[in-house]
Amino acid sequence: MKFGELLAKLRKEKGILQKELATYLNVTVATISNYEKGVHSPDYDTLVKLADFFDVSTDYLLQRTDYRASINMLNKPLIIGFTVSDLLNAVMELDQRNTEALIDYYKLLSLRNSVEHVK
């Protein structure tokens, strides 16, 4: 999927018109249309505004990842001094055996969590 197609998809998911997005970005409707058609690409500042508006990462917009989480989500504190990003980085440092153990533990916690919600 090209950038313009993704932008149009995100805009439609949010249920807004090109005009509304243009107003937010302080550009013309023609500019939004050109982004969506692939005629032009947004500059850096506009790309960041789009990421904030759609609550996704710039890497997602650039299709470098399928992970939609925004920078706000990655910086979200889980506990004092430990963010979502810290957790992801810690997981990436685990060896294969410990990664498998972590996934098994995650499955156990998910099962426990779903049972607790049924009660």
The 8 nearest C-alpha neighbors of each residue, nearest first, counted from 0:
[[1, 4, 5, 2, 3, 62, 6, 8],
 [0, 2, 4, 3, 5, 37, 62, 6],
 [3, 1, 5, 4, 6, 61, 0, 60],
 [35, 4, 2, 6, 37, 34, 5, 1],
 [3, 5, 7, 1, 6, 2, 35, 8],
 [4, 6, 8, 2, 3, 7, 9, 1],
 [5, 7, 3, 9, 8, 4, 10, 2],
 [6, 8, 10, 4, 5, 9, 35, 11],
 [7, 9, 5, 11, 6, 10, 12, 4],
 [10, 8, 12, 6, 11, 7, 5, 13],
 [9, 11, 7, 13, 8, 12, 15, 6],
 [10, 12, 14, 8, 13, 9, 15, 7],
 [13, 11, 9, 14, 10, 8, 15, 7],
 [12, 14, 10, 11, 15, 9, 53, 8],
 [15, 13, 11, 12, 10, 16, 9, 8],
 [16, 14, 13, 10, 11, 19, 17, 20],
 [15, 17, 18, 19, 20, 14, 10, 11],
 [16, 18, 20, 19, 28, 21, 31, 15],
 [19, 17, 21, 16, 28, 20, 22, 27],
 [20, 18, 22, 16, 21, 17, 15, 23],
 [19, 21, 23, 17, 22, 18, 24, 16],
 [22, 20, 26, 18, 24, 19, 28, 23],
 [21, 23, 25, 19, 20, 24, 18, 26],
 [24, 22, 20, 21, 25, 19, 26, 52],
 [23, 25, 21, 22, 26, 20, 45, 48],
 [24, 26, 22, 23, 21, 27, 20, 28],
 [27, 25, 21, 24, 30, 22, 28, 31],
 [26, 28, 30, 29, 21, 31, 25, 22],
 [27, 29, 31, 30, 18, 21, 17, 32],
 [28, 30, 32, 27, 31, 33, 26, 21],
 [31, 29, 33, 27, 28, 32, 34, 26],
 [32, 30, 34, 28, 33, 29, 17, 35],
 [31, 33, 29, 35, 30, 34, 36, 28],
 [32, 34, 38, 30, 36, 31, 35, 39],
 [35, 33, 31, 37, 39, 3, 32, 36],
 [3, 34, 36, 32, 33, 37, 7, 4],
 [37, 35, 33, 38, 34, 3, 32, 4],
 [38, 36, 34, 3, 35, 39, 33, 40],
 [37, 39, 33, 36, 34, 40, 35, 32],
 [40, 38, 34, 37, 33, 41, 30, 36],
 [39, 41, 34, 42, 37, 38, 33, 2],
 [42, 40, 45, 46, 43, 39, 34, 44],
 [41, 43, 45, 44, 46, 40, 47, 39],
 [42, 44, 46, 45, 47, 41, 48, 57],
 [45, 43, 47, 46, 42, 48, 41, 49],
 [44, 46, 48, 42, 47, 43, 41, 49],
 [45, 47, 49, 43, 44, 48, 41, 42],
 [46, 48, 50, 44, 45, 49, 51, 43],
 [49, 47, 45, 51, 50, 46, 52, 44],
 [50, 48, 52, 46, 47, 51, 53, 45],
 [49, 51, 55, 47, 53, 48, 56, 57],
 [52, 50, 54, 48, 49, 53, 47, 55],
 [53, 51, 49, 50, 54, 48, 55, 23],
 [52, 54, 50, 55, 51, 49, 9, 13],
 [55, 53, 51, 69, 52, 50, 56, 68],
 [56, 54, 69, 67, 50, 68, 53, 59],
 [55, 57, 69, 59, 58, 50, 68, 70],
 [56, 58, 60, 59, 50, 61, 47, 55],
 [57, 59, 61, 63, 56, 60, 62, 64],
 [60, 58, 62, 56, 64, 57, 61, 67],
 [61, 59, 57, 62, 58, 56, 2, 50],
 [60, 62, 58, 59, 63, 57, 2, 64],
 [63, 61, 59, 64, 60, 58, 65, 2],
 [62, 64, 58, 61, 59, 65, 60, 57],
 [65, 63, 59, 62, 66, 58, 67, 61],
 [64, 66, 59, 67, 62, 63, 58, 68],
 [67, 65, 64, 68, 59, 56, 55, 58],
 [68, 66, 55, 59, 65, 56, 69, 64],
 [69, 67, 55, 66, 72, 56, 70, 73],
 [70, 68, 55, 56, 54, 71, 72, 67],
 [69, 71, 73, 72, 56, 74, 68, 55],
 [72, 70, 74, 69, 73, 75, 68, 54],
 [73, 71, 75, 69, 70, 74, 68, 83],
 [72, 74, 84, 70, 83, 71, 75, 69],
 [73, 75, 71, 72, 82, 70, 83, 84],
 [76, 74, 72, 82, 73, 83, 71, 77],
 [77, 75, 82, 78, 81, 74, 83, 79],
 [78, 76, 82, 81, 83, 75, 79, 80],
 [77, 79, 81, 76, 80, 82, 75, 83],
 [80, 78, 81, 76, 77, 82, 75, 83],
 [79, 81, 78, 82, 76, 77, 85, 75],
 [80, 82, 78, 79, 77, 76, 85, 83],
 [83, 81, 76, 85, 77, 84, 75, 74],
 [82, 84, 73, 86, 85, 75, 74, 87],
 [83, 85, 73, 87, 82, 86, 74, 88],
 [86, 84, 82, 88, 83, 87, 81, 89],
 [87, 85, 89, 83, 84, 88, 90, 82],
 [88, 86, 84, 90, 89, 85, 91, 83],
 [87, 89, 85, 91, 86, 90, 84, 92],
 [90, 88, 86, 92, 91, 87, 85, 93],
 [91, 89, 87, 92, 93, 88, 86, 98],
 [90, 92, 88, 89, 93, 87, 94, 98],
 [91, 93, 89, 90, 88, 94, 87, 98],
 [94, 92, 90, 91, 98, 97, 95, 89],
 [93, 95, 97, 96, 98, 92, 91, 99],
 [96, 94, 98, 97, 99, 93, 100, 92],
 [97, 95, 99, 98, 94, 100, 93, 101],
 [96, 98, 100, 99, 94, 95, 93, 101],
 [99, 97, 101, 95, 100, 96, 93, 94],
 [98, 100, 102, 96, 97, 101, 95, 103],
 [101, 99, 97, 103, 98, 102, 104, 96],
 [102, 100, 104, 98, 99, 103, 97, 105],
 [101, 103, 105, 99, 104, 100, 106, 98],
 [104, 102, 100, 106, 105, 101, 99, 107],
 [103, 105, 101, 107, 102, 106, 100, 108],
 [104, 106, 102, 108, 107, 103, 101, 109],
 [107, 105, 109, 103, 104, 108, 110, 102],
 [106, 108, 104, 110, 105, 109, 111, 103],
 [107, 109, 111, 105, 110, 106, 112, 104],
 [110, 108, 112, 106, 111, 107, 105, 113],
 [109, 111, 107, 113, 112, 108, 106, 114],
 [112, 110, 108, 114, 109, 113, 115, 107],
 [111, 113, 109, 115, 110, 114, 108, 116],
 [112, 114, 116, 110, 115, 111, 109, 117],
 [115, 113, 111, 117, 116, 112, 110, 118],
 [114, 116, 112, 113, 117, 118, 111, 110],
 [115, 117, 113, 114, 118, 112, 111, 110],
 [118, 116, 114, 115, 113, 112, 111, 110],
 [117, 115, 116, 114, 113, 112, 111, 110]]
